Amino acid sequence: MDRSALDSLDKEALIRLILAQAEIIERLTKRVAELKAKLGLPTKTPDNSSTPPSKGQKPSAPAADKTAKTRKSHPGAHRPLHPNPTKTRDMLACACQHCGADVSGAAQRVCEAYDHIEIPPISPDVTRINLHGGICPSCAKKFKAAPPADMPNGSPPHSTTADRA
């Protein structure tokens, strides 16, 4: 229905039209709900939709044991050993882990290798610059050496007790 047709209706006809449309909307809304229920779609959860985890239903039973679900490693799914390690430690077995027999004299080969990576602590490289000075014998004013060009004045500058006097 276009606007010119609506302009020709009186107030009572417009009210009947609005009520009829409201009834149609209500019926269609109910039909949509019925069809959704008929589809049997699962309710939205954080696992199957973009619903945030806080909106998900909390499990009433304790969580299943996750140790059985551990992921098996795949070939190539590990970090390769460092090509040039700083140190190498060869650890030879002293006793058999099964029977406890002495195996220190038996031939042994590398069975497993891994890198233990330790990042050394960061420590500053501090160079103390002592700027020497004195009193000029010619003009009797204080003088002081200039800081080296590659190491300008740092923070904090400290004066000696002789400078304060």
ZABAKE-480366 format. One record per residue (C-alpha): residue number from 1; residue in one letter; chain; x, y, z. Coordinates in steps of 0.1 Angstrom, whole numbers, plus 5000, padded with zeros to 4 digits. Example, Ala and Ser with C-alpha at 12.3 -4.5 7.8 and 13.67 -1.06 7.14 Angstrom:
2
SITE   i aa ch   px   py   pz
SITE   1  A  A 5123 4955 5078
SITE   2  S  A 5137 4989 5071
//
This chain:
165
SITE   i aa ch   px   py   pz
SITE   1  M  A 5000 5000 5000
SITE   2  D  A 5014 5034 4990
SITE   3  R  A 5011 5067 5008
SITE   4  S  A 4984 5082 4985
SITE   5  A  A 4961 5052 4994
SITE   6  L  A 4968 5058 5031
SITE   7  D  A 4959 5095 5028
SITE   8  S  A 4925 5086 5015
SITE   9  L  A 4916 5065 5046
SITE  10  D  A 4898 5080 5075
SITE  11  K  A 4909 5076 5111
SITE  12  E  A 4888 5045 5118
SITE  13  A  A 4901 5027 5087
SITE  14  L  A 4938 5035 5097
SITE  15  I  A 4932 5021 5132
SITE  16  R  A 4917 4988 5117
SITE  17  L  A 4947 4986 5094
SITE  18  I  A 4973 4990 5122
SITE  19  L  A 4955 4964 5144
SITE  20  A  A 4955 4940 5115
SITE  21  Q  A 4992 4945 5109
SITE  22  A  A 4999 4940 5146
SITE  23  E  A 4980 4907 5145
SITE  24  I  A 5000 4895 5115
SITE  25  I  A 5033 4905 5132
SITE  26  E  A 5023 4885 5163
SITE  27  R  A 5014 4854 5143
SITE  28  L  A 5046 4856 5123
SITE  29  T  A 5067 4860 5155
SITE  30  K  A 5050 4829 5170
SITE  31  R  A 5056 4810 5137
SITE  32  V  A 5093 4819 5137
SITE  33  A  A 5096 4806 5173
SITE  34  E  A 5079 4773 5163
SITE  35  L  A 5102 4768 5134
SITE  36  K  A 5133 4775 5154
SITE  37  A  A 5121 4749 5180
SITE  38  K  A 5113 4724 5152
SITE  39  L  A 5149 4727 5139
SITE  40  G  A 5162 4715 5172
SITE  41  L  A 5193 4737 5171
SITE  42  P  A 5214 4735 5202
SITE  43  T  A 5214 4765 5225
SITE  44  K  A 5242 4789 5220
SITE  45  T  A 5271 4783 5243
SITE  46  P  A 5306 4798 5244
SITE  47  D  A 5319 4767 5227
SITE  48  N  A 5296 4769 5196
SITE  49  S  A 5290 4806 5192
SITE  50  S  A 5305 4840 5199
SITE  51  T  A 5287 4841 5232
SITE  52  P  A 5311 4853 5259
SITE  53  P  A 5323 4827 5285
SITE  54  S  A 5305 4846 5313
SITE  55  K  A 5271 4838 5296
SITE  56  G  A 5277 4801 5294
SITE  57  Q  A 5261 4776 5318
SITE  58  K  A 5284 4764 5345
SITE  59  P  A 5290 4727 5346
SITE  60  S  A 5274 4709 5376
SITE  61  A  A 5297 4679 5374
SITE  62  P  A 5335 4681 5380
SITE  63  A  A 5356 4686 5348
SITE  64  A  A 5368 4654 5331
SITE  65  D  A 5404 4643 5336
SITE  66  K  A 5424 4663 5311
SITE  67  T  A 5455 4641 5314
SITE  68  A  A 5440 4615 5290
SITE  69  K  A 5435 4643 5264
SITE  70  T  A 5472 4653 5262
SITE  71  R  A 5483 4662 5228
SITE  72  K  A 5508 4639 5212
SITE  73  S  A 5538 4656 5196
SITE  74  H  A 5542 4655 5158
SITE  75  P  A 5574 4652 5138
SITE  76  G  A 5588 4687 5132
SITE  77  A  A 5566 4702 5160
SITE  78  H  A 5595 4710 5183
SITE  79  R  A 5622 4737 5185
SITE  80  P  A 5654 4725 5169
SITE  81  L  A 5686 4722 5189
SITE  82  H  A 5709 4752 5189
SITE  83  P  A 5736 4748 5162
SITE  84  N  A 5764 4762 5184
SITE  85  P  A 5757 4757 5221
SITE  86  T  A 5779 4776 5245
SITE  87  K  A 5787 4745 5266
SITE  88  T  A 5780 4708 5262
SITE  89  R  A 5776 4684 5292
SITE  90  D  A 5778 4646 5285
SITE  91  M  A 5759 4628 5312
SITE  92  L  A 5768 4591 5315
SITE  93  A  A 5747 4567 5334
SITE  94  C  A 5761 4551 5366
SITE  95  A  A 5734 4526 5373
SITE  96  C  A 5706 4509 5353
SITE  97  Q  A 5673 4525 5362
SITE  98  H  A 5656 4491 5360
SITE  99  C  A 5677 4468 5381
SITE 100  G  A 5703 4491 5396
SITE 101  A  A 5733 4473 5382
SITE 102  D  A 5766 4493 5377
SITE 103  V  A 5768 4504 5340
SITE 104  S  A 5797 4529 5343
SITE 105  G  A 5820 4505 5324
SITE 106  A  A 5795 4497 5296
SITE 107  A  A 5795 4515 5262
SITE 108  Q  A 5771 4544 5261
SITE 109  R  A 5757 4565 5233
SITE 110  V  A 5736 4596 5231
SITE 111  C  A 5699 4586 5235
SITE 112  E  A 5684 4620 5240
SITE 113  A  A 5696 4656 5237
SITE 114  Y  A 5680 4689 5248
SITE 115  D  A 5690 4725 5252
SITE 116  H  A 5688 4741 5286
SITE 117  I  A 5686 4778 5279
SITE 118  E  A 5695 4803 5305
SITE 119  I  A 5693 4840 5298
SITE 120  P  A 5721 4857 5318
SITE 121  P  A 5711 4886 5341
SITE 122  I  A 5713 4920 5326
SITE 123  S  A 5739 4942 5344
SITE 124  P  A 5749 4977 5334
SITE 125  D  A 5784 4985 5322
SITE 126  V  A 5792 5015 5344
SITE 127  T  A 5822 5037 5337
SITE 128  R  A 5830 5063 5363
SITE 129  I  A 5843 5095 5348
SITE 130  N  A 5864 5117 5372
SITE 131  L  A 5867 5152 5359
SITE 132  H  A 5897 5168 5375
SITE 133  G  A 5901 5205 5381
SITE 134  G  A 5917 5231 5403
SITE 135  I  A 5925 5268 5405
SITE 136  C  A 5942 5285 5376
SITE 137  P  A 5976 5299 5387
SITE 138  S  A 5972 5327 5362
SITE 139  C  A 5937 5341 5368
SITE 140  A  A 5929 5324 5402
SITE 141  K  A 5895 5310 5389
SITE 142  K  A 5883 5274 5391
SITE 143  F  A 5888 5252 5361
SITE 144  K  A 5875 5217 5353
SITE 145  A  A 5884 5191 5326
SITE 146  A  A 5858 5186 5298
SITE 147  P  A 5840 5152 5297
SITE 148  P  A 5851 5128 5269
SITE 149  A  A 5832 5133 5237
SITE 150  D  A 5819 5097 5236
SITE 151  M  A 5807 5099 5272
SITE 152  P  A 5790 5132 5279
SITE 153  N  A 5779 5143 5314
SITE 154  G  A 5756 5116 5329
SITE 155  S  A 5733 5117 5358
SITE 156  P  A 5736 5125 5386
SITE 157  P  A 5766 5148 5387
SITE 158  H  A 5785 5147 5420
SITE 159  S  A 5808 5173 5433
SITE 160  T  A 5836 5164 5457
SITE 161  T  A 5840 5182 5491
SITE 162  A  A 5869 5202 5477
SITE 163  D  A 5846 5217 5450
SITE 164  R  A 5820 5228 5476
SITE 165  A  A 5846 5247 5498
//
